[in-house]
């Protein structure tokens, strides 16, 4: 695991004071279950090192077996939940700046997920139902490889009318100033942009029709180790990512979620776009040095 955390130039930028529930996220909550396993375990469930798959019928027993036979670590996961969790970590205090909605099961994994969200100081309000178990993602670690198996289960069972529309929950939605819901991997294709050029995709996305004309749309695309692309108005700007020794990279799976979390942590404080992206790069740089979407106790970002 290791290497030092990235050095970031210490620049103080005045931002807006924060209160609880300023940031709202909604998505598929998963309980991440990480454990070291052997090749026989992978073979039993037809997994390859570094797989990233959705669970099928033959994988259903995997989640209970990995808990029974291995020493496991639990973390609150799922893309949006990861991002708001990282945003809260970057902010530190006050706690519960980040709110999260999603669906879980009324089971032991659901109870663990609630506990982990609380430990991350995220104000999670889950819709709980008994038709499907809590969504899980097993990270089966063999040496330097991680095979990920996700079972969305309850995450697919969210009912707007049973949760979002409740008065007490809708009050939290109205209290927020910034909203984040993932994801848009096939956005350009679905919009018929007919280009693979990331800067052009960003420009076209920025110019799509917008209801609120008082504020310009900002579009940001990350590209792994390549420059981050951002557009405001007609201007497309490239932001280089932080340098990192390839030997210090442990796990890149959470990098995108981490970038979003860092970005949101500054956005909710109404800081400039440049600072939002700088925070996103910092958070991603921290997370790729560690296994899973995990982080040290406190950030070293100024």
ZIGIKA-V435782 format. One record per residue. N is the residue number from 1. RES is the residue in one small letter. PSI is psi as a letter, one per 30 degrees, with the letter a starting at -180 (NA if undefined). NEAR is the number of other ideal C-beta (glycine too) atoms within 12 Angstrom. Layout:
BEGIN
n = (N & N)
res = (RES & RES)
psi = (PSI & PSI)
near = (NEAR & NEAR)
END
This chain:
BEGIN
n = (1 & 2 & 3 & 4 & 5 & 6 & 7 & 8 & 9 & 10 & 11 & 12 & 13 & 14 & 15 & 16 & 17 & 18 & 19 & 20 & 21 & 22 & 23 & 24 & 25 & 26 & 27 & 28 & 29 & 30 & 31 & 32 & 33 & 34 & 35 & 36 & 37 & 38 & 39 & 40 & 41 & 42 & 43 & 44 & 45 & 46 & 47 & 48 & 49 & 50 & 51 & 52 & 53 & 54 & 55 & 56 & 57 & 58 & 59 & 60 & 61 & 62 & 63 & 64 & 65 & 66 & 67 & 68 & 69 & 70 & 71 & 72 & 73 & 74 & 75 & 76 & 77 & 78 & 79 & 80 & 81 & 82 & 83 & 84 & 85 & 86 & 87 & 88 & 89 & 90 & 91 & 92 & 93 & 94 & 95 & 96 & 97 & 98 & 99 & 100 & 101 & 102 & 103 & 104 & 105 & 106 & 107 & 108 & 109 & 110 & 111 & 112 & 113 & 114 & 115 & 116 & 117 & 118 & 119 & 120 & 121 & 122 & 123 & 124 & 125 & 126 & 127 & 128 & 129 & 130 & 131 & 132 & 133 & 134 & 135 & 136 & 137 & 138 & 139 & 140 & 141 & 142 & 143 & 144 & 145 & 146 & 147 & 148 & 149 & 150 & 151 & 152 & 153 & 154 & 155 & 156 & 157 & 158 & 159 & 160 & 161 & 162 & 163 & 164 & 165 & 166 & 167 & 168 & 169 & 170 & 171 & 172 & 173 & 174 & 175 & 176 & 177 & 178 & 179 & 180 & 181 & 182 & 183 & 184 & 185 & 186 & 187 & 188 & 189 & 190 & 191 & 192 & 193 & 194 & 195 & 196 & 197 & 198 & 199 & 200 & 201 & 202 & 203 & 204 & 205 & 206 & 207 & 208 & 209 & 210 & 211 & 212 & 213 & 214 & 215 & 216 & 217 & 218 & 219 & 220 & 221 & 222 & 223 & 224 & 225 & 226 & 227 & 228 & 229 & 230 & 231 & 232 & 233 & 234 & 235 & 236 & 237 & 238 & 239 & 240 & 241 & 242 & 243 & 244 & 245 & 246 & 247 & 248 & 249 & 250 & 251 & 252 & 253 & 254 & 255 & 256 & 257 & 258 & 259 & 260 & 261 & 262 & 263 & 264 & 265 & 266 & 267 & 268 & 269 & 270 & 271 & 272 & 273 & 274 & 275 & 276 & 277 & 278 & 279 & 280 & 281 & 282 & 283 & 284 & 285 & 286 & 287 & 288 & 289 & 290 & 291 & 292 & 293 & 294 & 295 & 296 & 297 & 298 & 299 & 300 & 301 & 302)
res = (x & x & x & x & x & x & x & x & x & x & x & x & x & x & x & x & x & x & x & x & x & x & x & x & x & x & x & x & x & x & x & x & x & x & x & x & x & x & x & x & x & x & x & x & x & x & x & x & x & x & x & x & x & x & x & x & x & x & x & x & x & x & x & x & x & x & x & x & x & x & x & x & x & x & x & x & x & x & x & x & x & x & x & x & x & x & x & x & x & x & x & x & x & x & x & x & x & x & x & x & x & x & x & x & x & x & x & x & x & x & x & x & x & x & x & x & x & x & x & x & x & x & x & x & x & x & x & x & x & x & x & x & x & x & x & x & x & x & x & x & x & x & x & x & x & x & x & x & x & x & x & x & x & x & x & x & x & x & x & x & x & x & x & x & x & x & x & x & x & x & x & x & x & x & x & x & x & x & x & x & x & x & x & x & x & x & x & x & x & x & x & x & x & x & x & x & x & x & x & x & x & x & x & x & x & x & x & x & x & x & x & x & x & x & x & x & x & x & x & x & x & x & x & x & x & x & x & x & x & x & x & x & x & x & x & x & x & x & x & x & x & x & x & x & x & x & x & x & x & x & x & x & x & x & x & x & x & x & x & x & x & x & x & x & x & x & x & x & x & x & x & x & x & x & x & x & x & x & x & x & x & x & x & x & x & x & x & x & x & x & x & x & x & x & x & x & x & x & x & x & x & x)
psi = (k & b & l & l & l & k & k & k & k & j & k & k & k & k & l & k & k & l & l & k & g & e & k & k & k & k & a & j & k & k & j & k & j & k & k & k & l & l & e & e & e & e & e & e & g & h & l & l & k & g & l & j & l & k & k & a & e & f & f & e & f & e & e & e & e & e & e & e & f & l & j & l & k & k & k & k & a & k & e & e & e & e & e & f & e & e & e & e & e & e & e & d & k & l & l & g & e & k & k & k & k & l & k & l & l & i & a & e & e & e & e & e & e & e & e & e & e & e & f & g & g & k & i & k & j & k & j & k & l & g & e & k & l & k & k & l & j & k & j & j & k & j & b & g & k & k & j & k & j & k & j & e & c & f & f & f & g & k & j & e & f & f & d & e & f & k & e & e & e & f & e & e & e & f & f & l & f & k & k & k & k & l & l & h & e & g & e & e & e & e & f & h & f & h & k & f & j & e & e & e & e & e & e & e & e & e & g & l & k & k & e & j & f & f & k & k & k & k & k & k & k & l & h & b & f & l & k & k & k & k & k & k & b & f & k & k & k & k & j & k & l & k & k & k & k & f & f & f & k & e & j & f & e & g & e & e & e & e & e & e & e & e & e & e & e & e & e & f & g & h & l & l & e & e & e & e & e & e & e & e & e & e & e & e & e & e & e & f & f & l & k & a & i & l & l & l & e & k & l & i & k & NA)
near = (19 & 16 & 18 & 15 & 25 & 29 & 16 & 24 & 15 & 11 & 17 & 10 & 20 & 12 & 21 & 17 & 14 & 30 & 21 & 25 & 33 & 36 & 43 & 38 & 44 & 35 & 34 & 38 & 49 & 49 & 46 & 46 & 42 & 33 & 30 & 25 & 32 & 20 & 18 & 13 & 27 & 29 & 15 & 19 & 27 & 18 & 32 & 18 & 21 & 21 & 25 & 20 & 23 & 22 & 32 & 16 & 11 & 14 & 30 & 19 & 20 & 36 & 35 & 20 & 22 & 38 & 23 & 14 & 19 & 23 & 14 & 27 & 25 & 34 & 37 & 50 & 48 & 47 & 40 & 39 & 49 & 49 & 47 & 52 & 52 & 50 & 47 & 42 & 39 & 49 & 40 & 23 & 15 & 19 & 22 & 31 & 39 & 48 & 44 & 50 & 43 & 48 & 39 & 46 & 33 & 21 & 25 & 20 & 38 & 35 & 20 & 28 & 44 & 30 & 20 & 34 & 40 & 21 & 20 & 39 & 28 & 43 & 32 & 40 & 33 & 43 & 34 & 29 & 25 & 16 & 19 & 26 & 31 & 44 & 41 & 45 & 46 & 46 & 41 & 43 & 33 & 23 & 15 & 15 & 24 & 33 & 37 & 35 & 39 & 33 & 37 & 31 & 35 & 33 & 38 & 26 & 28 & 33 & 20 & 16 & 11 & 17 & 25 & 25 & 16 & 17 & 11 & 16 & 30 & 19 & 17 & 28 & 28 & 16 & 21 & 32 & 23 & 33 & 27 & 36 & 27 & 26 & 17 & 22 & 13 & 11 & 19 & 24 & 13 & 13 & 17 & 13 & 24 & 12 & 16 & 11 & 16 & 27 & 28 & 20 & 31 & 36 & 26 & 25 & 29 & 28 & 20 & 20 & 11 & 14 & 8 & 8 & 8 & 7 & 11 & 17 & 24 & 26 & 33 & 39 & 36 & 32 & 25 & 20 & 19 & 14 & 22 & 37 & 31 & 35 & 29 & 23 & 17 & 15 & 17 & 27 & 25 & 21 & 28 & 17 & 29 & 33 & 14 & 27 & 15 & 12 & 11 & 22 & 28 & 28 & 30 & 29 & 34 & 41 & 38 & 32 & 44 & 42 & 44 & 46 & 49 & 48 & 42 & 46 & 41 & 40 & 37 & 38 & 28 & 21 & 29 & 21 & 28 & 23 & 30 & 36 & 36 & 35 & 45 & 42 & 41 & 40 & 49 & 43 & 37 & 43 & 44 & 39 & 32 & 30 & 29 & 36 & 45 & 34 & 36 & 21 & 13 & 14 & 28 & 22 & 38 & 17)
END
